[in-house]
Amino acid sequence: MTDLELVRQEGMKIDNMLCFALYAASRTAVESYRPFLDKLDLTYPQYLTLLLLWEREPRTVKEIGQALYLDSGTLSPLLKRLEKKGLISRQRDTGDERQVNITLTEAGWAMKEQVRDLPETLFCQIGWPIEDFASLIERLHSLTGRILDSQSKN
């Protein structure tokens, strides 16, 4: 049953709302990372930034912001803290002074080894088959894309 059908049938109950189910799942999933990341003195957004850089570097501040859906007001302080911790380096692009390139330091690359088993550890705690996670991730990416597409048409 869709949100719209449930609202029509039962009124606006929070447990019937897709937005709340996504919000609650997101908050609890992110919270499950906290004990592991606290030991490394990382926040979840900092961890996501490192994940992006481990995939490919350098990345511009703009690329990181777009990939993580973060505005510059949130991203700039986050990057400054990662730089202060010695995990990344920020440098102005020599070809375009307006762009800042972000790269990992040796300590940033070393951090990858410390979190290598984190996703698997959390998957095992939850107890779902890996195929269920893969399917859910695919559907959530599809949902995000559809929402963004619908917003761009307005």
N, C-alpha and C positions, 0 to 999 in steps of 0.2 A: 504494500500500500504506500502511496506517495505521501509526502508532507501535505500536499493540497487535499488529498482524500481524507487523511486523518484529521486535519483541521476542520474540514466540513463535517465529518462524522462525530468527532469527539471534542471539538473546540481546541483552542491553542494550549496543549499540554507540552511542557518542555521535553518530556521523554519521547515524544513523537516527532520531534524536530530534527531534521538532518543536521542543521547547523550546530545544534547542541551536541549531538552524538559525535560529530567531527571535533568539536571543541574539547569535549571531555576526553576523547581518545588521544588527541594531540597532547593535552596537558599531562595525562597520566604516562604516555609514552616518553615524553621529554623528562618527566620527573624520574622515570626509571633509570635514566642515564646519570642523574645527579650524584649518587654515591661514588660512582666510578670516576666521573669527571672532577668532583671535588678533590679527590686524592691527587689529581694532576694540576689542580688550580686552574681549571678551564670551565668556562660556561658552555652551555649547549651551542649558542651561536658561534662562539670561538671554535668549537669542535667542528661545526659545519664548514666554517671558513677553511680550516686546515684540510678537511676532506676534499674540498674543491681544489686546493693547491697541490695536494698529493696526486690528484688526477692529472693536473697540468699547471705548469707555471712558466713564465710569469702570467699573471692575470691583472687586469686593470681594476681599480676600485669600482668603476662602473660595471664591469663584467661580474664581479663578486656580488654587488648590490642587486643586479638583475637576477642572478641565479638563486640568490637567497631571499628575494623579495624584501630587501631591506633598503630604507632610504639612507641618504648620506648622513643625516643627523644621527642615525643609529650606528651606521657602519664605521664612520670615521673614529669615534671613541673606541670601538671594538678593535679596530686595526692598531690604534695607538697602544692599547693595552697588550696586544699580541707582540708588538714591536718592543715594548718595555720589558716583556718577559723573555725577549731574545729569540722568539720563534719565527718571526718574519722580518723582512727588510722592505722598506718603502722607498722608492726612488722615482723622481720625475723622469718621464720619458724624454730622451734626448731629441727625438723627432717632433714631439708635441708636448710642450711644457705644461699644458693643461691636464695631461694624463699622468696618473701615478701608477707605476707598476709594482705589484706585490710579488715577492719571492720568499721562499722558505730559507731559513738559515740551517746550519747543520743541526742545531737543537730542534728546529721545526721538523726536519726529516727524522730525527731520532724519536720524536714523539709518536710517530706512526707506529713504531714497534710496540710502544706502551699501550696503544689502543687497538692493536690488530685483532684481538679476539673479542672485543667488546660487542659487536653486533651479534655474533654467534652466542655469546654468553646470555645476552638478553633474549634472543629467540628461544633458547633452551629453557629459560625461566618461564616464558609464556606458555610453552608447550604446544604450539601449533605446528603442523607440518610446514616445511619450507615452501611447498607449493601454494599454501594458503596465503603466506606472506607475499609471494610473488604476484599472485592474482590480485590481492588487495592493493599493492603498490601500483600495479598497472591501472586498476580502476580509479584510484585516487589521482594519478597523473592525468587520466582521461577527464575526470571531473574538473580538475584545475584548468585544463585546457579549454573545456567547454564554457566554464564560467568566464575565463578571460576573453574568449571569442565573443560571448554574448555581451560583455561589457564594452568591447571595442566597436560593436555594431550600434551602440546607443550614443 
